Amino acid sequence: MSATDSTVKVAVVGVGHLGQHHARIYTELPGVELVAVADVAEARRREVGGRLRVPAVADYRELLRQVDAVSVAVPTLLHHQIARDFLLAGSDVLVEKPITRTLQEADDLIAVAAAGTRVLQVGHSERYNGGVQALAARVQDPGFIEVHRMGPFPGRGADVDVVLDLMIHDIDIILTLVKSPVTAVSAVGVPVVSGQVDIANARLEFASGCVANITASRVTGERLRRIRVFQRDTYFVLDYANQELHLFRPTSPAGPGKPRLGRVDIPVARVEPLRQELLDFVSSVRSRRPPLVPGEAGRDAVAVAAQIIERL
């Protein structure tokens, strides 16, 4: 299918917590038609389909060869099969993070997309956070990165552990900031409520000398999404949720042996990351250019996540 000169016909498979927002935003984008939504849960698909006034089907296969593009927002274990079916049917695909459970599945999707000249985008929506984009434009040679992503158990995503559920966001962002091969990985994690690892800490060492320390938890009362990036003479603090970015650098010392750090508030264009992600996807469908987060980037994040999981 080609949607370069006409309305882009899209569908959403899986309209749970996140997929419903994919569907909502598609109905709000110019030049985009939400053809249908699919979900195995009857009540859920009827509610979302009714609210958005689009057909709702139980079996996603009814939509194959009916749409130009699709968002796949189902549990991770289903990502590979559903995304693959749509790619083979000629649709461009945005698959939610993580791209797949395994590297083999990720490699297969990338190969299928390439063979059919299809767009394959991965839903690392944090990349579209205005604060992340402002940070990425300013980081030059990071030496140490510290990340905390914590919150209460969401009641979803328990088909995978916290590394693939939450930490994967920060792995992807760190890889874009450091731009250097990972040389060593260590990790510790504990299952608390789900039977999977629910809180984990990982240490990544890079060939550049940079070290990243990442903590992810889905069993913490406090909600915290923050990254600190340290480089020579400068460090950055980003609050993901509030899209607030601060830079700290040495200023005139207060006295002998008393260095002082001054804070600079970096302007951030506050956006709805998911909306920006879908705009990028639709633009890629129309122009045939690669999206900001192609399948290869999703695969790289899963490769590091696999090393972390192996050491838990």
NORPEJO-V935671 format. One record per pair of residues at least 4 apart in sequence whose C-alpha atoms are under 6 Angstrom apart, sorted by sequence separation. I is the first residue (numbers start at 1). J is the second residue. D is the distance in Angstrom with one decimal. If there is no record, write none. Layout:
i=[I;I]
j=[J;J]
d=[D;D]
This chain:
i=[15;16;45;46;49;79;80;87;103;113;162;163;164;170;175;191;206;231;239;254;283;284;293;302;3;14;15;49;86;113;163;191;230;239;253;284;39;49;100;191;192;205;229;238;253;27;49;190;191;204;229;238;253;284;189;204;228;237;190;203;228;237;251;189;203;227;236;250;251;45;189;202;227;236;250;251;188;202;226;235;249;188;201;226;235;248;249;187;201;226;234;248;187;200;225;234;248;186;200;233;247;186;199;247;36;38;40;185;199;246;36;37;38;39;185;198;246;36;38;80;184;198;246;79;184;245;38;69;183;11;68;69;70;71;72;73;99;182;183;7;8;9;10;11;13;14;65;69;71;182;183;7;10;11;12;13;14;64;97;181;11;92;94;96;97;181;92;93;94;95;96;97;180;94;95;161;162;161;162;167;19;10;9;10;12;9;10;11;12;13;14;10;13;14;153;144;146;150;152;153;1;143;144;145;146;147;148;149;150;151;152;144;146;150;152;151;152;150;151;151;151;150;150;149;149;148;148;147;147;146;146;145;145;144;143;142;143;142;141;131;131;187;189;187;188;187;172;171;131;130;130;130;129;128;125;125;122;121;121;122;120;121;120;122;110;106;99;4;3]
j=[19;20;49;50;53;83;84;91;107;117;166;167;168;174;179;195;210;235;243;258;287;288;297;306;8;19;20;54;91;118;168;196;235;244;258;289;45;55;106;197;198;211;235;244;259;34;56;197;198;211;236;245;260;291;197;212;236;245;199;212;237;246;260;199;213;237;246;260;261;56;200;213;238;247;261;262;200;214;238;247;261;201;214;239;248;261;262;201;215;240;248;262;202;215;240;249;263;202;216;249;263;203;216;264;54;56;58;203;217;264;55;56;57;58;204;217;265;56;58;100;204;218;266;100;205;266;60;91;205;34;91;92;93;94;95;96;122;205;206;31;32;33;34;35;37;38;89;93;95;206;207;32;35;36;37;38;39;89;122;206;37;118;120;122;123;207;119;120;121;122;123;124;207;122;123;196;197;197;198;216;73;67;67;68;70;68;69;70;71;72;73;70;73;74;218;210;212;216;218;219;68;210;211;212;213;214;215;216;217;218;219;212;214;218;220;220;221;220;221;222;223;223;224;224;225;225;226;226;227;227;228;228;229;230;230;230;231;231;231;243;245;308;312;311;312;312;301;301;268;268;269;270;273;273;273;274;293;293;294;295;294;295;295;298;295;299;298;286;286]
d=[4.0;5.7;5.7;5.7;5.6;5.8;5.8;5.2;6.0;5.8;5.4;4.6;5.2;5.9;5.8;5.7;5.3;5.9;5.6;5.5;6.0;5.0;5.8;5.9;5.2;5.5;4.4;5.0;5.4;4.7;5.9;5.2;4.2;5.3;5.7;5.1;5.4;5.8;5.6;3.9;5.8;4.6;5.5;5.7;4.5;6.0;5.3;5.0;5.0;5.6;5.1;4.5;5.3;5.8;5.9;5.0;5.5;5.8;5.6;5.6;4.6;5.3;5.6;5.5;4.6;5.9;5.7;5.7;5.7;5.7;4.0;5.8;5.3;4.6;4.4;5.8;5.7;5.2;5.6;5.8;5.2;5.5;5.5;4.7;5.3;5.9;5.5;5.6;4.4;5.8;5.7;5.5;4.2;5.8;5.5;4.7;4.6;5.7;5.5;5.8;5.7;5.3;5.7;5.0;5.4;5.6;4.8;5.8;4.2;5.7;4.8;4.9;4.8;5.2;4.9;5.9;4.7;5.7;5.5;5.9;6.0;5.7;5.6;5.8;5.0;5.5;5.5;4.9;5.6;5.7;5.0;4.5;5.1;4.8;4.7;5.4;5.9;5.8;5.2;4.9;4.8;4.9;5.0;5.6;5.9;5.9;5.4;5.7;5.9;4.4;5.9;5.5;5.8;5.2;4.9;4.7;4.9;5.9;5.9;5.6;5.6;5.2;5.9;5.6;5.0;5.6;4.8;5.1;4.6;5.1;4.2;5.8;6.0;5.6;5.9;5.0;6.0;5.0;5.1;5.5;5.2;5.3;5.1;5.9;5.6;5.2;4.8;4.8;4.8;5.0;4.9;5.3;5.9;4.8;4.7;5.4;5.8;5.6;5.1;5.1;5.6;4.3;4.9;4.5;4.9;4.8;4.9;4.8;4.5;5.0;4.7;5.7;5.9;5.9;4.8;4.8;5.2;6.0;5.8;5.6;4.4;5.4;5.1;5.5;4.4;5.7;5.4;5.8;4.4;5.8;5.2;5.6;4.6;5.2;5.8;5.7;5.1;4.6;6.0;4.8;6.0;5.9;5.5;5.7;4.9;5.5;5.2;5.9;5.7;5.8;5.3;5.3;5.0;4.8;5.6;5.6;5.8;5.7;4.5;5.9;5.8;5.4;5.4;5.8;5.9;5.7;5.5;4.1;5.6]
